[in-house]
Amino acid sequence: MTSKNYFSGFCFFEESELFEEYLIKNDFTFCGFSYGAIKAFEEALNSTKRVDKLQLFSPAFFQNFDDKFKRTQLMYFKKDANAYCQSFLENVIFPTNLDISKYFKLGTIKQLEELLYYEWSEEKLQRLLDKGTKIEVYLGGVDKIIDSSKAKEFFKNFATVYYIKEKGHLLWMKK
């Protein structure tokens, strides 16, 4: 897979290997994890090139959270970005204790604000489907970052949704 077709999550870089068991690697598939799912979606939607499939791994889905929650997240990040990101990553890897330090890259306030306030649009999802792109959404049932059941309900009319009960946001399981 070309790196331009995979989009990294908030506080991550080059983590695509964590999704090896799901990834379709070709020039016509766009993929993204969490915050990267937003980027992959927008890229696929606005691309003039052929996009056969869009794979969204634990897409950042916060439109069901209130403004107070979002402001609080931003406040904690501004107060101590490193502490915020470490706590965030502990929730990302739940229910495992996987060492993801080699994939860590400190996120920015702009990225956090964008992912918290991003509104997934049914109209945009339909436009992508109308372009001929198939959408797959992968969600973990014990996700501590997003409400995966709400995300499942939202995406189910536009995508094939894989709801993996025992996995968290990273969709990783102890082997």
C-alpha positions as CSV (number, residue, x, y, z in Angstrom):
1,M,0.0,0.0,0.0
2,T,1.3,3.4,-0.8
3,S,1.7,5.5,2.3
4,K,-0.4,8.3,0.7
5,N,-3.4,6.0,0.8
6,Y,-3.1,5.4,4.6
7,F,-3.9,8.2,7.1
8,S,-2.6,8.0,10.7
9,G,-4.5,8.5,13.9
10,F,-4.1,11.3,16.4
11,C,-0.7,10.9,18.2
12,F,0.3,8.2,15.7
13,F,2.5,7.8,12.7
14,E,3.3,4.8,10.5
15,E,1.0,2.5,12.5
16,S,-0.6,0.9,9.5
17,E,1.1,-2.5,10.3
18,L,-1.2,-2.7,13.4
19,F,-4.1,-3.2,11.0
20,E,-2.4,-5.8,8.8
21,E,-5.1,-8.3,9.3
22,Y,-7.7,-5.9,7.9
23,L,-5.8,-3.8,5.4
24,I,-6.4,-4.1,1.7
25,K,-3.2,-2.9,0.0
26,N,-3.6,-1.5,-3.5
27,D,-3.7,1.9,-5.2
28,F,-7.5,2.0,-5.2
29,T,-8.1,1.7,-1.4
30,F,-7.9,4.5,1.1
31,C,-7.6,3.7,4.8
32,G,-7.4,5.6,8.0
33,F,-7.3,5.0,11.7
34,S,-9.4,7.2,14.1
35,Y,-8.4,10.8,13.2
36,G,-6.9,9.4,10.0
37,A,-10.3,8.0,9.1
38,I,-11.6,11.6,8.8
39,K,-8.6,12.4,6.5
40,A,-9.0,9.2,4.4
41,F,-12.7,9.9,4.0
42,E,-12.3,13.5,2.9
43,E,-9.4,12.5,0.5
44,A,-11.6,9.7,-1.0
45,L,-14.6,12.1,-1.3
46,N,-12.6,14.8,-3.0
47,S,-10.3,12.6,-5.1
48,T,-10.6,12.8,-8.9
49,K,-8.9,9.4,-9.1
50,R,-10.5,6.0,-8.8
51,V,-11.3,4.9,-5.2
52,D,-12.8,1.4,-5.0
53,K,-12.8,1.0,-1.2
54,L,-12.5,3.2,1.9
55,Q,-11.5,1.4,5.1
56,L,-12.2,3.3,8.3
57,F,-10.6,1.8,11.4
58,S,-12.3,3.1,14.6
59,P,-13.3,6.4,13.0
60,A,-13.1,9.5,15.2
61,F,-16.8,9.8,15.9
62,F,-17.6,12.5,18.5
63,Q,-20.8,14.1,17.2
64,N,-22.8,12.4,20.0
65,F,-20.6,14.1,22.7
66,D,-21.6,17.5,24.0
67,D,-19.7,20.7,23.7
68,K,-18.7,20.6,27.4
69,F,-16.9,17.3,26.9
70,K,-15.1,18.6,23.8
71,R,-14.0,21.9,25.5
72,T,-12.8,19.9,28.5
73,Q,-10.6,17.6,26.3
74,L,-9.1,20.7,24.7
75,M,-8.5,22.3,28.1
76,Y,-6.6,19.3,29.4
77,F,-4.6,19.1,26.2
78,K,-3.6,22.8,26.5
79,K,-2.7,22.3,30.2
80,D,-0.3,19.4,29.6
81,A,-0.2,17.9,26.1
82,N,2.2,15.1,27.0
83,A,0.1,13.9,30.0
84,Y,-3.1,14.2,27.9
85,C,-1.6,12.1,25.1
86,Q,-0.2,9.4,27.5
87,S,-3.6,9.1,29.1
88,F,-5.3,9.0,25.6
89,L,-2.9,6.3,24.4
90,E,-3.7,4.1,27.5
91,N,-7.3,4.3,26.5
92,V,-6.5,3.6,22.8
93,I,-4.6,0.3,23.6
94,F,-7.3,-1.0,26.0
95,P,-7.9,-3.9,26.6
96,T,-4.3,-4.8,25.7
97,N,-0.9,-3.6,27.1
98,L,0.6,-3.3,23.6
99,D,3.7,-1.2,23.4
100,I,2.9,1.5,20.8
101,S,5.7,3.9,21.7
102,K,7.4,3.4,18.3
103,Y,4.2,4.8,16.6
104,F,3.8,7.8,19.0
105,K,3.9,11.3,17.6
106,L,2.7,14.2,19.8
107,G,-0.6,15.4,18.4
108,T,-1.5,19.1,18.0
109,I,-4.3,21.1,19.5
110,K,-5.5,21.8,15.9
111,Q,-5.8,18.1,15.2
112,L,-7.5,17.4,18.4
113,E,-10.0,20.2,17.8
114,E,-10.6,18.9,14.3
115,L,-11.3,15.4,15.3
116,L,-13.5,16.4,18.3
117,Y,-15.7,18.7,16.2
118,Y,-15.7,16.8,12.9
119,E,-19.3,16.1,11.7
120,W,-19.7,12.9,9.7
121,S,-22.3,13.7,7.1
122,E,-24.8,11.3,5.7
123,E,-25.0,13.4,2.5
124,K,-21.2,13.2,2.0
125,L,-21.2,9.4,2.7
126,Q,-23.9,9.0,0.1
127,R,-21.9,11.1,-2.4
128,L,-19.0,8.8,-1.9
129,L,-21.2,5.7,-2.4
130,D,-22.6,7.3,-5.6
131,K,-19.0,7.7,-6.9
132,G,-18.8,3.9,-6.7
133,T,-16.7,3.6,-3.5
134,K,-17.5,0.8,-1.1
135,I,-17.0,1.8,2.6
136,E,-16.0,-0.5,5.4
137,V,-16.0,0.6,9.0
138,Y,-14.2,-1.4,11.7
139,L,-15.3,-0.8,15.3
140,G,-14.3,-2.4,18.6
141,G,-17.0,-3.3,21.1
142,V,-14.9,-2.2,24.2
143,D,-13.6,1.1,22.7
144,K,-12.7,3.6,25.4
145,I,-12.3,6.5,23.0
146,I,-15.6,6.6,21.0
147,D,-19.1,5.2,21.6
148,S,-18.8,2.4,19.1
149,S,-22.4,1.4,19.3
150,K,-23.5,5.0,18.3
151,A,-20.9,4.9,15.5
152,K,-22.2,1.6,14.3
153,E,-25.8,2.9,14.2
154,F,-24.6,6.0,12.2
155,F,-22.5,4.1,9.6
156,K,-24.6,1.0,9.1
157,N,-26.7,2.5,6.3
158,F,-23.6,3.5,4.3
159,A,-21.0,0.9,5.0
160,T,-20.3,-2.7,5.8
161,V,-19.7,-2.4,9.5
162,Y,-17.5,-4.9,11.3
163,Y,-18.3,-4.7,15.1
164,I,-15.7,-6.7,16.9
165,K,-17.0,-7.2,20.5
166,E,-13.8,-7.9,22.4
167,K,-11.5,-5.3,20.8
168,G,-10.9,-1.7,21.7
169,H,-10.1,1.4,19.7
170,L,-6.9,-0.1,18.3
171,L,-8.7,-3.2,17.1
172,W,-5.9,-5.2,18.6
173,M,-6.2,-8.4,20.6
174,K,-3.7,-10.3,22.6
175,K,-2.4,-13.2,20.6
